[in-house]
Amino acid sequence: MSDTPAYTPPRVWTWSKPSGGRFASINRPVAGPTHEKVLPVGRHPLQLYSLATPNGVKVTVMLEELLAAGHAGAEYDAWLIRINDGDQFGSGFVDVNPNSKIPALLDRSGPEPVRVFESGAILLHLAERFGAFVPAGGAARAECLSWLFWQMGSAPYLGGGFGHFYAYAPEKIEYAIDRFAMETKRQLDVLNRRLADSRFVAGPDYTVADIAIWPWYGALAKGWLYEAGEFLQVQDYAHVQRWADEIAARPAVRRGRMVNRTWGDLAGQLHERHDASDFETMTEDRRAAAR
């Protein structure tokens, strides 16, 4: 264990210094906007304000899957929210999501715009609106929603827990890394046991449960998340690996991963998406730049 003196919490916590770590500049103990900024609005009924973090990827994958399934009403504009720059604290974004987290969706398909925030709520809103990727009722629906909300409850231990202390904290704390690595591996085992008996997480069909879980646990299984594959020995979870590979191969998933991405391979970045043709234009632009 560390030789650092033990920390004794004060009777009353005060925000007296930066929290440290990669995201210290945007962490604060209060809500609300920090500046005035109107959000842009495109020509489609669905306006998404996001970034290609795992939670953002859930929604862009869902929208691309809906379009691939023939739901033309799922056309959308995806606007880039640069969270490291504090875009999520602009007044317009806070109006759509008072929690100042991506993703946020403004559904303008009806007489009055409807705001939807929290990634799981957005997935369920879209699934129910288009009647796709969620069972209509009975045991199948209950199973699907149980796994959807399993992801919403479990991923904070993977992201804000393991991911923060393993990859982003200003110092490595053995207790914290061990605690959250243990929980992350337990969650992988939960998925692995389920997928040993089922092609997809909620059953034989691909659903919002898979769309929600894959950007976190599929990316972790493939070593894309926190570069922690070796540390967590993710190759040992054979059924998760099989499932992760099958979903990664879906064309809509490949497209959804690109949207609002600003890092990694340039060929995988589409900073904003306003039309299906943007993917083709992006590819042509990359080819031209390489010549």
Secondary structure, 3 states (H helix, E strand, C coil): CCCCCCCCCCCCCCCCCCCCCCCHHHCCCCCCCCECCCCCCCCCCEEEEECCCHHHHHHHHHHHHHHHCCCHHHCEEEEECCHHHCHHHEHHHHHHCCCCCCCEEEECCCCCCEEEECHHHHHHHHHHHHCCCCCCCHHHHHHHHHHHHHHHHHHHHHHHHHHHHHHHCCCCCHHHHHHHHHHHHHHHHHHHHHHHCCCECCECCCCHHHHHHHHHHHHHHCCCCCCCHHHHCHHHCHHHHHHHHHHHCCHHHHHHHHECCCCCCHHHCECCECCCCHHHHHHHHHHHHHC
